[in-house]
């Protein structure tokens, strides 16, 4: 699973059965839950995920967290 810090929130993205799935991550408990409201189209490749997430969540940017960062 790719892990991103999205303007201060931790999220994961994984391709399952040909579809990108997005998860909210709770690293303190080692849990994750699916975010159904975020859809990443099939044409977005792995290198484009951060750009897509930035487009979806850019309203959440702050001075402390101005960008989407891939953690792993």
mmCIF file as Biopython writes it, N, C-alpha, C and O atoms, coordinates in Angstrom:
data_model
#
loop_
_atom_site.group_PDB
_atom_site.id
_atom_site.type_symbol
_atom_site.label_atom_id
_atom_site.label_alt_id
_atom_site.label_comp_id
_atom_site.label_asym_id
_atom_site.label_entity_id
_atom_site.label_seq_id
_atom_site.pdbx_PDB_ins_code
_atom_site.Cartn_x
_atom_site.Cartn_y
_atom_site.Cartn_z
_atom_site.occupancy
_atom_site.B_iso_or_equiv
_atom_site.auth_seq_id
_atom_site.auth_asym_id
_atom_site.pdbx_PDB_model_num
ATOM 1   N N  . UNK A ? 1  ? 0.845   -1.180 0.000   1.0 0.0 1  A 1 
ATOM 2   C CA . UNK A ? 1  ? 0.000   0.000  0.000   1.0 0.0 1  A 1 
ATOM 3   C C  . UNK A ? 1  ? 0.890   1.243  0.000   1.0 0.0 1  A 1 
ATOM 4   O O  . UNK A ? 1  ? 1.830   1.355  0.787   1.0 0.0 1  A 1 
ATOM 5   N N  . UNK A ? 2  ? 0.569   2.172  -0.904  1.0 0.0 2  A 1 
ATOM 6   C CA . UNK A ? 2  ? 1.251   3.458  -0.900  1.0 0.0 2  A 1 
ATOM 7   C C  . UNK A ? 2  ? 0.665   4.286  0.242   1.0 0.0 2  A 1 
ATOM 8   O O  . UNK A ? 2  ? -0.545  4.267  0.466   1.0 0.0 2  A 1 
ATOM 9   N N  . UNK A ? 3  ? 1.512   5.006  0.958   1.0 0.0 3  A 1 
ATOM 10  C CA . UNK A ? 3  ? 1.067   5.822  2.085   1.0 0.0 3  A 1 
ATOM 11  C C  . UNK A ? 3  ? 1.389   7.281  1.784   1.0 0.0 3  A 1 
ATOM 12  O O  . UNK A ? 3  ? 2.501   7.617  1.374   1.0 0.0 3  A 1 
ATOM 13  N N  . UNK A ? 4  ? 0.392   8.143  1.995   1.0 0.0 4  A 1 
ATOM 14  C CA . UNK A ? 4  ? 0.532   9.566  1.736   1.0 0.0 4  A 1 
ATOM 15  C C  . UNK A ? 4  ? 0.131   10.369 2.957   1.0 0.0 4  A 1 
ATOM 16  O O  . UNK A ? 4  ? -0.783  9.996  3.693   1.0 0.0 4  A 1 
ATOM 17  N N  . UNK A ? 5  ? 0.837   11.491 3.165   1.0 0.0 5  A 1 
ATOM 18  C CA . UNK A ? 5  ? 0.377   12.491 4.120   1.0 0.0 5  A 1 
ATOM 19  C C  . UNK A ? 5  ? -0.331  13.535 3.258   1.0 0.0 5  A 1 
ATOM 20  O O  . UNK A ? 5  ? 0.299   14.232 2.463   1.0 0.0 5  A 1 
ATOM 21  N N  . UNK A ? 6  ? -1.624  13.628 3.427   1.0 0.0 6  A 1 
ATOM 22  C CA . UNK A ? 6  ? -2.441  14.512 2.605   1.0 0.0 6  A 1 
ATOM 23  C C  . UNK A ? 6  ? -2.873  15.683 3.472   1.0 0.0 6  A 1 
ATOM 24  O O  . UNK A ? 6  ? -3.876  15.618 4.182   1.0 0.0 6  A 1 
ATOM 25  N N  . UNK A ? 7  ? -2.093  16.753 3.396   1.0 0.0 7  A 1 
ATOM 26  C CA . UNK A ? 7  ? -2.366  17.962 4.159   1.0 0.0 7  A 1 
ATOM 27  C C  . UNK A ? 7  ? -2.585  17.638 5.637   1.0 0.0 7  A 1 
ATOM 28  O O  . UNK A ? 7  ? -3.511  18.147 6.269   1.0 0.0 7  A 1 
ATOM 29  N N  . UNK A ? 8  ? -1.711  16.780 6.176   1.0 0.0 8  A 1 
ATOM 30  C CA . UNK A ? 8  ? -1.741  16.444 7.593   1.0 0.0 8  A 1 
ATOM 31  C C  . UNK A ? 8  ? -2.463  15.158 7.933   1.0 0.0 8  A 1 
ATOM 32  O O  . UNK A ? 8  ? -2.335  14.666 9.054   1.0 0.0 8  A 1 
ATOM 33  N N  . UNK A ? 9  ? -3.221  14.596 6.998   1.0 0.0 9  A 1 
ATOM 34  C CA . UNK A ? 9  ? -3.936  13.338 7.263   1.0 0.0 9  A 1 
ATOM 35  C C  . UNK A ? 9  ? -3.215  12.199 6.558   1.0 0.0 9  A 1 
ATOM 36  O O  . UNK A ? 9  ? -2.721  12.359 5.442   1.0 0.0 9  A 1 
ATOM 37  N N  . UNK A ? 10 ? -3.160  11.053 7.215   1.0 0.0 10 A 1 
ATOM 38  C CA . UNK A ? 10 ? -2.513  9.891  6.630   1.0 0.0 10 A 1 
ATOM 39  C C  . UNK A ? 10 ? -3.546  9.056  5.876   1.0 0.0 10 A 1 
ATOM 40  O O  . UNK A ? 10 ? -4.599  8.706  6.410   1.0 0.0 10 A 1 
ATOM 41  N N  . UNK A ? 11 ? -3.214  8.744  4.607   1.0 0.0 11 A 1 
ATOM 42  C CA . UNK A ? 11 ? -4.088  7.921  3.788   1.0 0.0 11 A 1 
ATOM 43  C C  . UNK A ? 11 ? -3.258  6.930  3.001   1.0 0.0 11 A 1 
ATOM 44  O O  . UNK A ? 11 ? -2.086  7.166  2.709   1.0 0.0 11 A 1 
ATOM 45  N N  . UNK A ? 12 ? -3.880  5.824  2.665   1.0 0.0 12 A 1 
ATOM 46  C CA . UNK A ? 12 ? -3.231  4.803  1.869   1.0 0.0 12 A 1 
ATOM 47  C C  . UNK A ? 12 ? -3.981  4.597  0.565   1.0 0.0 12 A 1 
ATOM 48  O O  . UNK A ? 12 ? -5.192  4.805  0.490   1.0 0.0 12 A 1 
ATOM 49  N N  . UNK A ? 13 ? -3.246  4.186  -0.462  1.0 0.0 13 A 1 
ATOM 50  C CA . UNK A ? 13 ? -3.844  3.888  -1.758  1.0 0.0 13 A 1 
ATOM 51  C C  . UNK A ? 13 ? -3.291  2.553  -2.228  1.0 0.0 13 A 1 
ATOM 52  O O  . UNK A ? 13 ? -2.085  2.310  -2.172  1.0 0.0 13 A 1 
ATOM 53  N N  . UNK A ? 14 ? -4.184  1.697  -2.689  1.0 0.0 14 A 1 
ATOM 54  C CA . UNK A ? 14 ? -3.786  0.370  -3.138  1.0 0.0 14 A 1 
ATOM 55  C C  . UNK A ? 14 ? -4.649  -0.022 -4.332  1.0 0.0 14 A 1 
ATOM 56  O O  . UNK A ? 14 ? -5.847  0.259  -4.363  1.0 0.0 14 A 1 
ATOM 57  N N  . UNK A ? 15 ? -4.026  -0.676 -5.316  1.0 0.0 15 A 1 
ATOM 58  C CA . UNK A ? 15 ? -4.783  -1.169 -6.468  1.0 0.0 15 A 1 
ATOM 59  C C  . UNK A ? 15 ? -5.251  -2.581 -6.157  1.0 0.0 15 A 1 
ATOM 60  O O  . UNK A ? 15 ? -4.446  -3.480 -5.910  1.0 0.0 15 A 1 
ATOM 61  N N  . UNK A ? 16 ? -6.573  -2.761 -6.173  1.0 0.0 16 A 1 
ATOM 62  C CA . UNK A ? 16 ? -7.185  -4.053 -5.861  1.0 0.0 16 A 1 
ATOM 63  C C  . UNK A ? 16 ? -8.136  -4.401 -6.996  1.0 0.0 16 A 1 
ATOM 64  O O  . UNK A ? 16 ? -9.046  -3.635 -7.314  1.0 0.0 16 A 1 
ATOM 65  N N  . UNK A ? 17 ? -7.920  -5.562 -7.604  1.0 0.0 17 A 1 
ATOM 66  C CA . UNK A ? 17 ? -8.741  -6.019 -8.730  1.0 0.0 17 A 1 
ATOM 67  C C  . UNK A ? 17 ? -8.833  -4.961 -9.833  1.0 0.0 17 A 1 
ATOM 68  O O  . UNK A ? 17 ? -9.889  -4.778 -10.438 1.0 0.0 17 A 1 
ATOM 69  N N  . UNK A ? 18 ? -7.722  -4.269 -10.089 1.0 0.0 18 A 1 
ATOM 70  C CA . UNK A ? 18 ? -7.663  -3.288 -11.167 1.0 0.0 18 A 1 
ATOM 71  C C  . UNK A ? 18 ? -8.186  -1.911 -10.821 1.0 0.0 18 A 1 
ATOM 72  O O  . UNK A ? 18 ? -8.137  -1.015 -11.662 1.0 0.0 18 A 1 
ATOM 73  N N  . UNK A ? 19 ? -8.687  -1.709 -9.607  1.0 0.0 19 A 1 
ATOM 74  C CA . UNK A ? 19 ? -9.214  -0.410 -9.184  1.0 0.0 19 A 1 
ATOM 75  C C  . UNK A ? 19 ? -8.380  0.162  -8.050  1.0 0.0 19 A 1 
ATOM 76  O O  . UNK A ? 19 ? -7.956  -0.561 -7.148  1.0 0.0 19 A 1 
ATOM 77  N N  . UNK A ? 20 ? -8.149  1.476  -8.104  1.0 0.0 20 A 1 
ATOM 78  C CA . UNK A ? 20 ? -7.487  2.146  -6.986  1.0 0.0 20 A 1 
ATOM 79  C C  . UNK A ? 20 ? -8.478  2.274  -5.836  1.0 0.0 20 A 1 
ATOM 80  O O  . UNK A ? 20 ? -9.622  2.681  -6.040  1.0 0.0 20 A 1 
ATOM 81  N N  . UNK A ? 21 ? -8.040  1.928  -4.631  1.0 0.0 21 A 1 
ATOM 82  C CA . UNK A ? 21 ? -8.863  2.089  -3.438  1.0 0.0 21 A 1 
ATOM 83  C C  . UNK A ? 21 ? -8.100  2.967  -2.452  1.0 0.0 21 A 1 
ATOM 84  O O  . UNK A ? 21 ? -6.887  2.836  -2.285  1.0 0.0 21 A 1 
ATOM 85  N N  . UNK A ? 22 ? -8.837  3.864  -1.805  1.0 0.0 22 A 1 
ATOM 86  C CA . UNK A ? 22 ? -8.249  4.831  -0.876  1.0 0.0 22 A 1 
ATOM 87  C C  . UNK A ? 22 ? -8.702  4.482  0.536   1.0 0.0 22 A 1 
ATOM 88  O O  . UNK A ? 22 ? -9.862  4.136  0.760   1.0 0.0 22 A 1 
ATOM 89  N N  . UNK A ? 23 ? -7.764  4.579  1.493   1.0 0.0 23 A 1 
ATOM 90  C CA . UNK A ? 23 ? -8.031  4.211  2.881   1.0 0.0 23 A 1 
ATOM 91  C C  . UNK A ? 23 ? -7.578  5.318  3.824   1.0 0.0 23 A 1 
ATOM 92  O O  . UNK A ? 23 ? -6.559  5.969  3.592   1.0 0.0 23 A 1 
ATOM 93  N N  . UNK A ? 24 ? -8.335  5.519  4.874   1.0 0.0 24 A 1 
ATOM 94  C CA . UNK A ? 24 ? -7.910  6.372  5.980   1.0 0.0 24 A 1 
ATOM 95  C C  . UNK A ? 24 ? -7.050  5.501  6.884   1.0 0.0 24 A 1 
ATOM 96  O O  . UNK A ? 24 ? -7.445  4.387  7.228   1.0 0.0 24 A 1 
ATOM 97  N N  . UNK A ? 25 ? -5.884  5.995  7.269   1.0 0.0 25 A 1 
ATOM 98  C CA . UNK A ? 25 ? -4.971  5.209  8.092   1.0 0.0 25 A 1 
ATOM 99  C C  . UNK A ? 25 ? -4.939  5.733  9.519   1.0 0.0 25 A 1 
ATOM 100 O O  . UNK A ? 25 ? -4.900  6.943  9.745   1.0 0.0 25 A 1 
ATOM 101 N N  . UNK A ? 26 ? -4.956  4.825  10.470  1.0 0.0 26 A 1 
ATOM 102 C CA . UNK A ? 26 ? -4.763  5.145  11.879  1.0 0.0 26 A 1 
ATOM 103 C C  . UNK A ? 26 ? -3.496  4.421  12.302  1.0 0.0 26 A 1 
ATOM 104 O O  . UNK A ? 26 ? -3.534  3.273  12.745  1.0 0.0 26 A 1 
ATOM 105 N N  . UNK A ? 27 ? -2.373  5.113  12.157  1.0 0.0 27 A 1 
ATOM 106 C CA . UNK A ? 27 ? -1.088  4.468  12.432  1.0 0.0 27 A 1 
ATOM 107 C C  . UNK A ? 27 ? -0.903  4.128  13.899  1.0 0.0 27 A 1 
ATOM 108 O O  . UNK A ? 27 ? -0.175  3.188  14.220  1.0 0.0 27 A 1 
ATOM 109 N N  . UNK A ? 28 ? -1.544  4.868  14.803  1.0 0.0 28 A 1 
ATOM 110 C CA . UNK A ? 28 ? -1.381  4.573  16.228  1.0 0.0 28 A 1 
ATOM 111 C C  . UNK A ? 28 ? -1.966  3.218  16.589  1.0 0.0 28 A 1 
ATOM 112 O O  . UNK A ? 28 ? -1.501  2.572  17.528  1.0 0.0 28 A 1 
ATOM 113 N N  . UNK A ? 29 ? -2.987  2.779  15.849  1.0 0.0 29 A 1 
ATOM 114 C CA . UNK A ? 29 ? -3.607  1.487  16.123  1.0 0.0 29 A 1 
ATOM 115 C C  . UNK A ? 29 ? -3.355  0.474  15.018  1.0 0.0 29 A 1 
ATOM 116 O O  . UNK A ? 29 ? -3.784  -0.676 15.119  1.0 0.0 29 A 1 
ATOM 117 N N  . UNK A ? 30 ? -2.661  0.891  13.960  1.0 0.0 30 A 1 
ATOM 118 C CA . UNK A ? 30 ? -2.373  -0.018 12.864  1.0 0.0 30 A 1 
ATOM 119 C C  . UNK A ? 30 ? -3.600  -0.434 12.078  1.0 0.0 30 A 1 
ATOM 120 O O  . UNK A ? 30 ? -3.642  -1.536 11.530  1.0 0.0 30 A 1 
ATOM 121 N N  . UNK A ? 31 ? -4.606  0.439  12.014  1.0 0.0 31 A 1 
ATOM 122 C CA . UNK A ? 31 ? -5.856  0.109  11.330  1.0 0.0 31 A 1 
ATOM 123 C C  . UNK A ? 31 ? -6.054  1.010  10.124  1.0 0.0 31 A 1 
ATOM 124 O O  . UNK A ? 31 ? -5.466  2.088  10.028  1.0 0.0 31 A 1 
ATOM 125 N N  . UNK A ? 32 ? -6.896  0.547  9.204   1.0 0.0 32 A 1 
ATOM 126 C CA . UNK A ? 32 ? -7.293  1.384  8.073   1.0 0.0 32 A 1 
ATOM 127 C C  . UNK A ? 32 ? -8.736  1.087  7.704   1.0 0.0 32 A 1 
ATOM 128 O O  . UNK A ? 32 ? -9.240  -0.015 7.919   1.0 0.0 32 A 1 
ATOM 129 N N  . UNK A ? 33 ? -9.392  2.106  7.139   1.0 0.0 33 A 1 
ATOM 130 C CA . UNK A ? 33 ? -10.779 1.937  6.705   1.0 0.0 33 A 1 
ATOM 131 C C  . UNK A ? 33 ? -10.939 2.561  5.326   1.0 0.0 33 A 1 
ATOM 132 O O  . UNK A ? 33 ? -10.338 3.592  5.024   1.0 0.0 33 A 1 
ATOM 133 N N  . UNK A ? 34 ? -11.745 1.931  4.507   1.0 0.0 34 A 1 
ATOM 134 C CA . UNK A ? 34 ? -11.941 2.347  3.123   1.0 0.0 34 A 1 
ATOM 135 C C  . UNK A ? 34 ? -12.692 3.668  3.060   1.0 0.0 34 A 1 
ATOM 136 O O  . UNK A ? 34 ? -13.667 3.873  3.783   1.0 0.0 34 A 1 
ATOM 137 N N  . UNK A ? 35 ? -12.234 4.561  2.195   1.0 0.0 35 A 1 
ATOM 138 C CA . UNK A ? 35 ? -12.928 5.811  1.908   1.0 0.0 35 A 1 
ATOM 139 C C  . UNK A ? 35 ? -13.638 5.643  0.568   1.0 0.0 35 A 1 
ATOM 140 O O  . UNK A ? 35 ? -13.001 5.717  -0.483  1.0 0.0 35 A 1 
ATOM 141 N N  . UNK A ? 36 ? -14.911 5.426  0.597   1.0 0.0 36 A 1 
ATOM 142 C CA . UNK A ? 36 ? -15.682 5.140  -0.605  1.0 0.0 36 A 1 
ATOM 143 C C  . UNK A ? 36 ? -15.929 6.373  -1.453  1.0 0.0 36 A 1 
ATOM 144 O O  . UNK A ? 36 ? -16.163 6.258  -2.656  1.0 0.0 36 A 1 
ATOM 145 N N  . UNK A ? 37 ? -15.883 7.562  -0.840  1.0 0.0 37 A 1 
ATOM 146 C CA . UNK A ? 37 ? -16.221 8.780  -1.579  1.0 0.0 37 A 1 
ATOM 147 C C  . UNK A ? 37 ? -15.102 9.275  -2.501  1.0 0.0 37 A 1 
ATOM 148 O O  . UNK A ? 37 ? -15.336 10.150 -3.335  1.0 0.0 37 A 1 
ATOM 149 N N  . UNK A ? 38 ? -13.896 8.730  -2.362  1.0 0.0 38 A 1 
ATOM 150 C CA . UNK A ? 38 ? -12.778 9.126  -3.218  1.0 0.0 38 A 1 
ATOM 151 C C  . UNK A ? 38 ? -12.599 8.069  -4.307  1.0 0.0 38 A 1 
ATOM 152 O O  . UNK A ? 38 ? -12.357 6.898  -4.018  1.0 0.0 38 A 1 
ATOM 153 N N  . UNK A ? 39 ? -12.722 8.502  -5.560  1.0 0.0 39 A 1 
ATOM 154 C CA . UNK A ? 39 ? -12.565 7.610  -6.703  1.0 0.0 39 A 1 
ATOM 155 C C  . UNK A ? 39 ? -11.380 8.097  -7.529  1.0 0.0 39 A 1 
ATOM 156 O O  . UNK A ? 39 ? -11.346 9.246  -7.970  1.0 0.0 39 A 1 
ATOM 157 N N  . UNK A ? 40 ? -10.426 7.222  -7.731  1.0 0.0 40 A 1 
ATOM 158 C CA . UNK A ? 40 ? -9.281  7.525  -8.585  1.0 0.0 40 A 1 
ATOM 159 C C  . UNK A ? 40 ? -9.480  6.752  -9.876  1.0 0.0 40 A 1 
ATOM 160 O O  . UNK A ? 40 ? -9.553  5.523  -9.854  1.0 0.0 40 A 1 
ATOM 161 N N  . UNK A ? 41 ? -9.569  7.452  -11.004 1.0 0.0 41 A 1 
ATOM 162 C CA . UNK A ? 41 ? -9.820  6.776  -12.284 1.0 0.0 41 A 1 
ATOM 163 C C  . UNK A ? 41 ? -8.701  5.809  -12.665 1.0 0.0 41 A 1 
ATOM 164 O O  . UNK A ? 41 ? -7.556  5.963  -12.240 1.0 0.0 41 A 1 
ATOM 165 N N  . UNK A ? 42 ? -9.053  4.820  -13.467 1.0 0.0 42 A 1 
ATOM 166 C CA . UNK A ? 42 ? -8.098  3.807  -13.915 1.0 0.0 42 A 1 
ATOM 167 C C  . UNK A ? 42 ? -6.923  4.382  -14.695 1.0 0.0 42 A 1 
ATOM 168 O O  . UNK A ? 42 ? -5.825  3.826  -14.650 1.0 0.0 42 A 1 
ATOM 169 N N  . UNK A ? 43 ? -7.136  5.501  -15.417 1.0 0.0 43 A 1 
ATOM 170 C CA . UNK A ? 43 ? -6.064  6.059  -16.236 1.0 0.0 43 A 1 
ATOM 171 C C  . UNK A ? 43 ? -4.960  6.729  -15.424 1.0 0.0 43 A 1 
ATOM 172 O O  . UNK A ? 43 ? -3.901  7.038  -15.969 1.0 0.0 43 A 1 
ATOM 173 N N  . UNK A ? 44 ? -5.192  6.963  -14.116 1.0 0.0 44 A 1 
ATOM 174 C CA . UNK A ? 44 ? -4.158  7.555  -13.263 1.0 0.0 44 A 1 
ATOM 175 C C  . UNK A ? 44 ? -3.172  6.459  -12.886 1.0 0.0 44 A 1 
ATOM 176 O O  . UNK A ? 44 ? -3.552  5.439  -12.311 1.0 0.0 44 A 1 
ATOM 177 N N  . UNK A ? 45 ? -1.889  6.681  -13.217 1.0 0.0 45 A 1 
ATOM 178 C CA . UNK A ? 45 ? -0.879  5.684  -12.864 1.0 0.0 45 A 1 
ATOM 179 C C  . UNK A ? 45 ? -0.304  5.987  -11.491 1.0 0.0 45 A 1 
ATOM 180 O O  . UNK A ? 45 ? -0.646  6.998  -10.877 1.0 0.0 45 A 1 
ATOM 181 N N  . UNK A ? 46 ? 0.569   5.112  -11.010 1.0 0.0 46 A 1 
ATOM 182 C CA . UNK A ? 46 ? 1.120   5.252  -9.661  1.0 0.0 46 A 1 
ATOM 183 C C  . UNK A ? 46 ? 1.800   6.599  -9.456  1.0 0.0 46 A 1 
ATOM 184 O O  . UNK A ? 46 ? 1.700   7.180  -8.375  1.0 0.0 46 A 1 
ATOM 185 N N  . UNK A ? 47 ? 2.494   7.106  -10.479 1.0 0.0 47 A 1 
ATOM 186 C CA . UNK A ? 47 ? 3.187   8.383  -10.363 1.0 0.0 47 A 1 
ATOM 187 C C  . UNK A ? 47 ? 2.203   9.563  -10.295 1.0 0.0 47 A 1 
ATOM 188 O O  . UNK A ? 47 ? 2.564   10.637 -9.815  1.0 0.0 47 A 1 
ATOM 189 N N  . UNK A ? 48 ? 0.987   9.371  -10.764 1.0 0.0 48 A 1 
ATOM 190 C CA . UNK A ? 48 ? -0.001  10.446 -10.767 1.0 0.0 48 A 1 
ATOM 191 C C  . UNK A ? 48 ? -0.916  10.476 -9.561  1.0 0.0 48 A 1 
ATOM 192 O O  . UNK A ? 48 ? -1.739  11.383 -9.440  1.0 0.0 48 A 1 
ATOM 193 N N  . UNK A ? 49 ? -0.795  9.513  -8.670  1.0 0.0 49 A 1 
ATOM 194 C CA . UNK A ? 49 ? -1.694  9.435  -7.510  1.0 0.0 49 A 1 
ATOM 195 C C  . UNK A ? 49 ? -1.578  10.683 -6.633  1.0 0.0 49 A 1 
ATOM 196 O O  . UNK A ? 49 ? -2.598  11.258 -6.254  1.0 0.0 49 A 1 
ATOM 197 N N  . UNK A ? 50 ? -0.366  11.111 -6.307  1.0 0.0 50 A 1 
ATOM 198 C CA . UNK A ? 50 ? -0.188  12.285 -5.434  1.0 0.0 50 A 1 
ATOM 199 C C  . UNK A ? 50 ? -0.817  13.521 -6.066  1.0 0.0 50 A 1 
ATOM 200 O O  . UNK A ? 50 ? -1.434  14.325 -5.367  1.0 0.0 50 A 1 
ATOM 201 N N  . UNK A ? 51 ? -0.668  13.682 -7.373  1.0 0.0 51 A 1 
ATOM 202 C CA . UNK A ? 51 ? -1.258  14.830 -8.065  1.0 0.0 51 A 1 
ATOM 203 C C  . UNK A ? 51 ? -2.783  14.767 -7.987  1.0 0.0 51 A 1 
ATOM 204 O O  . UNK A ? 51 ? -3.439  15.779 -7.738  1.0 0.0 51 A 1 
ATOM 205 N N  . UNK A ? 52 ? -3.338  13.586 -8.200  1.0 0.0 52 A 1 
ATOM 206 C CA . UNK A ? 52 ? -4.788  13.413 -8.132  1.0 0.0 52 A 1 
ATOM 207 C C  . UNK A ? 52 ? -5.303  13.732 -6.727  1.0 0.0 52 A 1 
ATOM 208 O O  . UNK A ? 52 ? -6.300  14.438 -6.573  1.0 0.0 52 A 1 
ATOM 209 N N  . UNK A ? 53 ? -4.619  13.208 -5.702  1.0 0.0 53 A 1 
ATOM 210 C CA . UNK A ? 53 ? -5.032  13.463 -4.323  1.0 0.0 53 A 1 
ATOM 211 C C  . UNK A ? 53 ? -4.920  14.947 -3.986  1.0 0.0 53 A 1 
ATOM 212 O O  . UNK A ? 53 ? -5.775  15.490 -3.287  1.0 0.0 53 A 1 
ATOM 213 N N  . UNK A ? 54 ? -3.875  15.602 -4.478  1.0 0.0 54 A 1 
ATOM 214 C CA . UNK A ? 54 ? -3.722  17.042 -4.268  1.0 0.0 54 A 1 
ATOM 215 C C  . UNK A ? 54 ? -4.908  17.788 -4.876  1.0 0.0 54 A 1 
ATOM 216 O O  . UNK A ? 54 ? -5.447  18.706 -4.258  1.0 0.0 54 A 1 
ATOM 217 N N  . UNK A ? 55 ? -5.314  17.397 -6.083  1.0 0.0 55 A 1 
ATOM 218 C CA . UNK A ? 55 ? -6.464  18.033 -6.728  1.0 0.0 55 A 1 
ATOM 219 C C  . UNK A ? 55 ? -7.751  17.826 -5.915  1.0 0.0 55 A 1 
ATOM 220 O O  . UNK A ? 55 ? -8.575  18.736 -5.816  1.0 0.0 55 A 1 
ATOM 221 N N  . UNK A ? 56 ? -7.919  16.645 -5.343  1.0 0.0 56 A 1 
ATOM 222 C CA . UNK A ? 56 ? -9.134  16.327 -4.595  1.0 0.0 56 A 1 
ATOM 223 C C  . UNK A ? 56 ? -9.201  17.041 -3.240  1.0 0.0 56 A 1 
ATOM 224 O O  . UNK A ? 56 ? -10.283 17.407 -2.783  1.0 0.0 56 A 1 
ATOM 225 N N  . UNK A ? 57 ? -8.050  17.236 -2.604  1.0 0.0 57 A 1 
ATOM 226 C CA . UNK A ? 57 ? -8.025  17.731 -1.228  1.0 0.0 57 A 1 
ATOM 227 C C  . UNK A ? 57 ? -7.361  19.100 -1.070  1.0 0.0 57 A 1 
ATOM 228 O O  . UNK A ? 57 ? -7.084  19.505 0.059   1.0 0.0 57 A 1 
ATOM 229 N N  . UNK A ? 58 ? -7.097  19.826 -2.157  1.0 0.0 58 A 1 
ATOM 230 C CA . UNK A ? 58 ? -6.324  21.063 -2.048  1.0 0.0 58 A 1 
ATOM 231 C C  . UNK A ? 58 ? -6.954  22.103 -1.116  1.0 0.0 58 A 1 
ATOM 232 O O  . UNK A ? 58 ? -6.242  22.969 -0.607  1.0 0.0 58 A 1 
ATOM 233 N N  . UNK A ? 59 ? -8.256  22.041 -0.882  1.0 0.0 59 A 1 
ATOM 234 C CA . UNK A ? 59 ? -8.902  22.983 0.042   1.0 0.0 59 A 1 
ATOM 235 C C  . UNK A ? 59 ? -8.436  22.777 1.480   1.0 0.0 59 A 1 
ATOM 236 O O  . UNK A ? 59 ? -8.601  23.661 2.321   1.0 0.0 59 A 1 
ATOM 237 N N  . UNK A ? 60 ? -7.857  21.613 1.765   1.0 0.0 60 A 1 
ATOM 238 C CA . UNK A ? 60 ? -7.394  21.300 3.124   1.0 0.0 60 A 1 
ATOM 239 C C  . UNK A ? 60 ? -5.963  21.765 3.386   1.0 0.0 60 A 1 
ATOM 240 O O  . UNK A ? 60 ? -5.451  21.576 4.489   1.0 0.0 60 A 1 
ATOM 241 N N  . UNK A ? 61 ? -5.316  22.361 2.406   1.0 0.0 61 A 1 
ATOM 242 C CA . UNK A ? 61 ? -3.929  22.806 2.568   1.0 0.0 61 A 1 
ATOM 243 C C  . UNK A ? 61 ? -3.837  23.886 3.652   1.0 0.0 61 A 1 
ATOM 244 O O  . UNK A ? 61 ? -4.712  24.740 3.793   1.0 0.0 61 A 1 
ATOM 245 N N  . UNK A ? 62 ? -2.743  23.809 4.405   1.0 0.0 62 A 1 
ATOM 246 C CA . UNK A ? 62 ? -2.464  24.807 5.436   1.0 0.0 62 A 1 
ATOM 247 C C  . UNK A ? 62 ? -1.004  25.224 5.307   1.0 0.0 62 A 1 
ATOM 248 O O  . UNK A ? 62 ? -0.247  24.625 4.543   1.0 0.0 62 A 1 
ATOM 249 N N  . UNK A ? 63 ? -0.613  26.244 6.052   1.0 0.0 63 A 1 
ATOM 250 C CA . UNK A ? 63 ? 0.789   26.662 6.039   1.0 0.0 63 A 1 
ATOM 251 C C  . UNK A ? 63 ? 1.691   25.539 6.551   1.0 0.0 63 A 1 
ATOM 252 O O  . UNK A ? 63 ? 2.815   25.376 6.075   1.0 0.0 63 A 1 
ATOM 253 N N  . UNK A ? 64 ? 1.201   24.768 7.516   1.0 0.0 64 A 1 
ATOM 254 C CA . UNK A ? 64 ? 1.980   23.657 8.075   1.0 0.0 64 A 1 
ATOM 255 C C  . UNK A ? 64 ? 2.031   22.464 7.117   1.0 0.0 64 A 1 
ATOM 256 O O  . UNK A ? 64 ? 3.053   21.784 7.030   1.0 0.0 64 A 1 
ATOM 257 N N  . UNK A ? 65 ? 0.935   22.210 6.401   1.0 0.0 65 A 1 
ATOM 258 C CA . UNK A ? 65 ? 0.840   21.079 5.471   1.0 0.0 65 A 1 
ATOM 259 C C  . UNK A ? 65 ? 0.390   21.591 4.100   1.0 0.0 65 A 1 
ATOM 260 O O  . UNK A ? 65 ? -0.790  21.485 3.766   1.0 0.0 65 A 1 
ATOM 261 N N  . UNK A ? 66 ? 1.307   22.142 3.304   1.0 0.0 66 A 1 
ATOM 262 C CA . UNK A ? 66 ? 0.921   22.751 2.028   1.0 0.0 66 A 1 
ATOM 263 C C  . UNK A ? 66 ? 0.820   21.787 0.848   1.0 0.0 66 A 1 
ATOM 264 O O  . UNK A ? 66 ? 0.312   22.167 -0.207  1.0 0.0 66 A 1 
ATOM 265 N N  . UNK A ? 67 ? 1.293   20.543 1.003   1.0 0.0 67 A 1 
ATOM 266 C CA . UNK A ? 67 ? 1.326   19.630 -0.129  1.0 0.0 67 A 1 
ATOM 267 C C  . UNK A ? 67 ? 0.973   18.200 0.280   1.0 0.0 67 A 1 
ATOM 268 O O  . UNK A ? 67 ? 0.891   17.870 1.463   1.0 0.0 67 A 1 
ATOM 269 N N  . UNK A ? 68 ? 0.767   17.366 -0.740  1.0 0.0 68 A 1 
ATOM 270 C CA . UNK A ? 68 ? 0.608   15.924 -0.541  1.0 0.0 68 A 1 
ATOM 271 C C  . UNK A ? 68 ? 1.999   15.316 -0.649  1.0 0.0 68 A 1 
ATOM 272 O O  . UNK A ? 68 ? 2.731   15.590 -1.601  1.0 0.0 68 A 1 
ATOM 273 N N  . UNK A ? 69 ? 2.362   14.489 0.327   1.0 0.0 69 A 1 
ATOM 274 C CA . UNK A ? 69 ? 3.690   13.872 0.359   1.0 0.0 69 A 1 
ATOM 275 C C  . UNK A ? 69 ? 3.543   12.361 0.424   1.0 0.0 69 A 1 
ATOM 276 O O  . UNK A ? 69 ? 2.816   11.835 1.267   1.0 0.0 69 A 1 
ATOM 277 N N  . UNK A ? 70 ? 4.238   11.668 -0.472  1.0 0.0 70 A 1 
ATOM 278 C CA . UNK A ? 70 ? 4.236   10.202 -0.402  1.0 0.0 70 A 1 
ATOM 279 C C  . UNK A ? 70 ? 5.244   9.779  0.665   1.0 0.0 70 A 1 
ATOM 280 O O  . UNK A ? 70 ? 6.411   10.166 0.614   1.0 0.0 70 A 1 
ATOM 281 N N  . UNK A ? 71 ? 4.786   8.985  1.626   1.0 0.0 71 A 1 
ATOM 282 C CA . UNK A ? 71 ? 5.633   8.507  2.718   1.0 0.0 71 A 1 
ATOM 283 C C  . UNK A ? 71 ? 6.294   7.183  2.341   1.0 0.0 71 A 1 
ATOM 284 O O  . UNK A ? 71 ? 7.484   6.986  2.587   1.0 0.0 71 A 1 
ATOM 285 N N  . UNK A ? 72 ? 5.513   6.272  1.739   1.0 0.0 72 A 1 
ATOM 286 C CA . UNK A ? 72 ? 6.070   4.995  1.249   1.0 0.0 72 A 1 
ATOM 287 C C  . UNK A ? 72 ? 5.203   4.403  0.191   1.0 0.0 72 A 1 
ATOM 288 O O  . UNK A ? 72 ? 5.513   3.334  -0.335  1.0 0.0 72 A 1 
#
